[in-house]
Amino acid sequence: MSTVQGAGVVVTGAGGGIGAALARRFAAEGARVVVNDLDAGRVEALAEEIGGIVVAGDASTVVDAARDALDGTIDVYCANAGLASGGDAFAEEDVWARAWDVNVMAHVRAAKALLPDWLERGSGRFVSTASAAGLLTMIGAAPYSVTKHGAVAFAEWLSLTYRHRGVKVHTICPQGVRTDMLTAAGSAGDLVLAPTAIEPEAVADALFEAMEQDRFLVLPHPEVAGYYRARAKDPDHWLGNMNHLQQKWEGSGA
């Protein structure tokens, strides 16, 4: 893809799953890639494989170091690091706070650090890895669902506010992807996500297709568009169907 040939790209949460797939695809397309993870050891082999650069640390604070590693310019930032926080309305407040910090505020902090350069030069691309849960919801995972809605909302705001100034925004909203996060979803994931789960590489393919088409919403599972429309058209009917799914999950002994 000519738009990323030679581009400086950052992928947070690149230690596995979607992040690693994104890093590999960007590198294969000729980009210079910084791979980020809290644990440097998790991305060292990937960096060696793709000829990338390791910048370890919290995704909230990686922009300056990544920019230095890329000789001063970040063209594409993939806010991919995420936290799969299960729990219901009774989840502890620290669970909510951590989910909010990783799934939303890390994106906000990154954008704050990136936008001055991007707006000055009139170009930049922000990729938010959210979830179909951010458009719909996910049973058994209130903190995850709510904060992924927040990630989608922030990406929407970035796009509508800065698109005329050259900033392109994409938000990735897959259902089940065969990663450690799917395994961590437990019985709810087995019921809702596992039957249609895809490989991380399919998510990378969907992103590149969206970039080629200059499209905000990235749906690796195209059926999510139909669910999203149904939710907007008749929220009560949609909520009723989701409640039936909730009851099925409860009846399974979850």
Salt bridges, closest charged atoms under 4 A:
GLU29 OE2 - ARG25 NE 3.04
ASP37 OD2 - ARG42 NH1 3.84
GLU49 OE2 - ARG24 NE 2.71
ASP64 OD1 - ARG67 NH1 3.15
ASP75 OD1 - ARG121 NH2 2.89
ASP101 OD1 - ARG109 NH2 2.80
ASP117 OD2 - ARG67 NE 3.08
GLU199 OE2 - ARG178 NH1 3.14
ASP205 OD1 - ARG25 NH1 2.61
GLU209 OE2 - ARG215 NH2 3.68
ASP214 OD2 - LYS168 NZ 3.51
